[in-house]
């Protein structure tokens, strides 16, 4: 079977969970003997990164470089003129030769232009995957017009897609809220299982290299106790909210630090400004993108893992936290609630609720051994345990 993946981004230029998921899908299909081709965009600001060494073709189309203030719109930018013609030629002349077209997203440049210019597909061959459709409302660039975008061009693009797959009830509800009745489009809501085998193998390999991991953490001036969050530096990920909450916690836990990892963007400069304005320079480490092994070192050795997202489509980080039973504070978005459940050291808070996030973090930190926390709180408070079943 010939399979075409159409994505807004793709590794190594993308550090997102969705991009990584599409890489894994392409790899799995290739190993099954299918002929896979990936089509993706790449903002001009990311053009310096190396190509991915994979056994299937990747067609990359350059987008125009937007001003720094519009960085949240990178993947919505127009294509460079020559790239646009090359892309349209592929869509109209070559893409119809594939047996299955697998599209991620609607409004980003690559999926939007693909759906607009692709000849009307046969019922069986066009499949769209949506991890959540409302992230634009958290963007300073798109917040005011996000509803209009979805109601106008979004509805047109949905009408060109016969099948849509979503991975959470939240995303399913959003589709109907933003796009209406979805006439002629079938929506499938899949509940992803937690297959821990590959991650468990990764963790076993990590344990065998624990001294090296400890040396790496030391070289980055990362010491326990620390809270850890990872993800592309985008407003939807809520790192700015976590910084607000962390600043309040440092008064009671003076030895506590925080580590942020994930692809750096112009939004990173806003986070750095927040850190300086709150006098947290000595307590917050921003690492940028890390390898899978470094991510494992941070996740395994952190005191509390935090997923402060304003919006998630699914929530792969929650899966990792669940596999390791890592004390975790996460927001009620995407599939976080169904992944983490009610059994275990997990606290779920409403997105954007900084006071509740602070309370949940405080409860999670109290679970840790006093010798690790070195907190000035009383012995009676140290012995208290947070209620893992509580939604704050």
N, C-alpha and C positions, 0 to 999 in steps of 0.2 A: 504494500500500500504506500502511496505517496502522500506525505503529511506536510502541511505548511503551517508553521507557527507564526503568528503576527502579533508582535509585542511592542509596547512603548519603549521598553529597554530590555537589556539582556546582559548578563555578566560577560566581560569583567567591568563594563561601564556602570552596571547597576549593582547596588549593594542590598536591594530590597528582598524581602522574602518572596514576593511574587516573581521577580526576575529569577531567583534561584530555583523556584518551583518549576518554571518553564524550562530551565536548563536541565533539571532532573527528568522532566517529561521527555525532552528531546533525546537525552541519553538513553532512557528506558526504551523508547520506540526504536532507536537505532540498534540497540542490542537485540531487539526482537526481530530485526531484519527489515524494518520499514525504511523507506527513503525519506529522510527528514530534511527540510529546509527551514531556516529561521530568518524572518524579516524583522528588523528592529531599527529604531532611531538612535542617534547619538548627538546630544547637544555639542555645539562647537567648543564649549568650555571644557568638554571631557575628551577632546580629540587626541590628547597626548598619551592616553593610556593604551597599553599593549593589547594585541588581539588575543582572543581565547583559542587555545590549541585544541580543537575538537575535530572529530572525524566526519562532520556533516557541514554543509555550506551555511554561512551566515552572511546575509546581505544587509549591510549597514548603510543607512541614509542620513547624511549630515543635516542638522537643523541650524538655523541662524542663531548666532550668539546674542542673547538678550542682555540688556543692562542689568547690573547686579541687583537693583531694586525689584526686578521682575523675575528673580531666580526661581520662584515657585511655579512659574509658567514655562520652565525649560522644555518640558516634553510636549507642550502645546504650541511651541514656536513654529513659524513657517519653515518649510524646507528651503535649502539653497536652490536657486533657479535651476541649475543643471541637474541637481539631485531629484527635483520634482518631476522633470521629464523622464528621467531614468526609472523612477518609481512607478509613474503612470503607465509606462510601457510594460513593466513587469506585471502590474495588476491586470491590465486589459488584455495582454497577449499571452502571458505565461501562467498566471496563477490559476486559471481555470483548468489546468491540466492535473491538478492535485485531487486526490480522492477525498481528503478531509482537510478543511480549513479551520484552524483553531485560533480564535481571536481573543486577545485579552484587552478589555477596556473598550470604551466608546469614544470619548472626547479627545484623548491625546492624539497627536498628529498622525501617527502611523495607523492605528485602528480606524480613526475617523476618515482619513482619506481612502483607506482600503475599502471600507464599507460603502462610502459614497460612490466609488468608481468601479467596484467589482460588479461584473454582469450578474444579474439576479441569480442567486444560487439555487441549485436543486435542493429540495427539502432536506435531504439526508446529509448534505456535505458541509454546512456552515454551523459551527458550534462556537458560542461565545462564553467565556468564563469571566465572572464578575466577583471580585473580592469585596465589593462594597462600592456604592456609587455616590456617596455624599461627601467625600473627602474635600471637594472643592469649597465647601462652605467654611472650611477652616483656613483657607488661603486668603491672605490680604489682597491678592490680585483678583481672585474670583468670587470672594464672599458675597458681594453685592449682586452679582449677576448669575450666580450658580443656578438658582432655580430657573431663570429664564433659559439658560443654556440647556438644561436637562429637558425643559418643557418644549423647546423648539427643535433644535438640531438633534438632541438626544432621542426624542421620540421617532424622528425620521430614521436614525441609525438603528434603533431597536426594531423598527418595522422591517428592516432588511436582514434580520437575524431570526432564523426559525427556531433555534434551540439556545437556551441560556442556562448555564450551570452556576449556582451560588453555593457558598460554603457556610452560611449562617442564616438563621431566621431573620436577623437584622437586615442583611443584604436583600433577602427575599421581600421583606416589607418595603424597603427603600425603592426597589424596582417598581412596585405598584404605586407607591406614593409619588414618585417623580415622573413615571412614564405612563400612568393611567392603566387602562384595561389590558394592554399587551395583546391585542387581537392578533391571532395567527402565530403567536410566539409561545412556545412551551418552555416553562421554567422548571428546572429540576434542582431541588435543594438536597445537597449531599452532606451527610454528617461524616466527616473524615475520622477514621479510626486513628489511634495512637500506636503506630508501629515503632516500638522502641529499639528494634534490633540494631539498626545501623548506628543510632546515637549511642546505644549501650557499648557497642564495639569501640566507638570513638572515645567514650569515657574510659574504657579499660586501657586503651592505648595511652590516654592522658595520664592515668594513675601510674603507669610504668615510667613516665617521664616527669614525675612530680618534682624532683629536685631541679630539673631544668625549668619547670613552670615557676617554681618559687624564685629562681634566679632571674627569670624574665620579669616577674612582678616587681622584684626589688630594683631592677634596672629602670623601671618606670616609676619608681617611688610610690608604689601601691602597697599599702599595708592594711591589715585588719585593725578595726572593723571598717567595712565600707559597703555602701549600697551601690548597686550596679544596674545600668540601663543600657540597652543597645538598640540601634536602628538608624536609618538614614536621618540626618539632621533636617527634619521637616517639621513645620509647625503642628501638623496633624499628630506627630508622635508625642507631643506634650512635654518635651524636655524642659521648656521654660516653666511649666507648672511644677515639675519636680524640683527645679532649682528653688522656687519659692518655698516649697514644703521643706526641703533640706535645710534652707537657711534658718527656719524655725527650730529644727531638730538639733542644730549644733549647739544651741544654748544648754540643752540638757545632756547632750552627748558630745562633749568637746573634742574627743579623740576620733569621732566619726568622720569619714571622708566619703567622697562620691566619685565614681568613675563612669564616664559616658563614652561609648564606643559606637562607631558607625560612620558611614560616608559623610565627609565634611562638605558643606554647601555654604553659600553666603549667609544662611541662617545661623551657621556656627558663630559668625561674628556677633550676632545679636546675643547669643548665649554667653559668649566671652564678655560682652559688655555688662550683662547681668551679673556675672561672677565678680567682675571688678567693682561694680557699684555696690555690691553687698559685702565686699571685703572677704570673699571666699577663695581668693587666688591660691592659698595654701591648702585648701581642702578639696578642690575639685580638679580632676584630671580629665582632659578631653583627648582621647587617643586617636580619633579618626577611624578609618576602616581597619579591622583586625582579621587575622586568618581564623579558620575554624578551630585550630588548636589553641590560639590565644583567647578566642571567645570561650572555649571550654575552661581554660584556666581561670578566667574572670568569673564565669558563672559558678564553677565549683567552689571557689574560695571566697566568694562574696558572702557577706552577712545576710543581706536581704536583696532579692532581685525585684526590680520595679518595672512595670509596663504602664507608663502614665498616659497612654495614647488618648487623644481626643477622638480618634477614629481608627479602627482596624477593620480589614475585610475578613480575616480569619484569625490570625494570631499565632504564628509559628513559635514565637518566643515562649508562649504559654505552654506549648507542648514540651519544650526542653525543660522548663521549670517543673512540670508535672513528672517527667521521667526521673528527674533527680530529687523529687520531693523537696525542692528548694523553697524556703520561706519566701513568699512572693506577694507583692501588692500589685493588683492589676485593676484596670478600669473595666466597667461593664459595657464593652463594645465588641463587635465581631463575635467570635465564638469563645471568648475568654471564660464565660460562665460554664459552658458545657465542657470545656477542656479541663478546667481546674476543679469543677464540681464543688461539693461541700465537705469532702473528707480530705484533710491535710492542712498544712500550714499556709493557707491562702486567704487573702483579704480582698474583697471586691468592692470598689467604690464607683460612684457615678463619674463619668468623664468631666473634667474641669472643676471638680469640687476639691479645692486645695485644702481646706480645713479637715475634711474627712480623710483625704490622703495622708495628711500629717498624723491624724489619730491612728490610722491603720499602720503607718510606718512605725509609730511609737510602739504599738502593740506587737508588731513583728520583731522589733529590736529587743523588746523585753524577753522574748523567748530565748535569746542567746545567752551563753554562760557569762556570768559577771566577769570572769577573768579575761574574757575576750573583749567584752564591751568597754570595760574600764569606765563605766558610767558612774556619776556621782549620785544616782538615784538611791533611795533607801533600800534596805535588804528586803522589806516586805513587797516593795514594788518590783524588785528584781525577780522575786519568786513567782509573780503573777504571770499567767500565760494568756496570750490573746486567744479569743474564740475563733477558731479557723472556719466556723460555719457562719460567721457574722458578715452580713452585707452592711457596710458602714454608710 
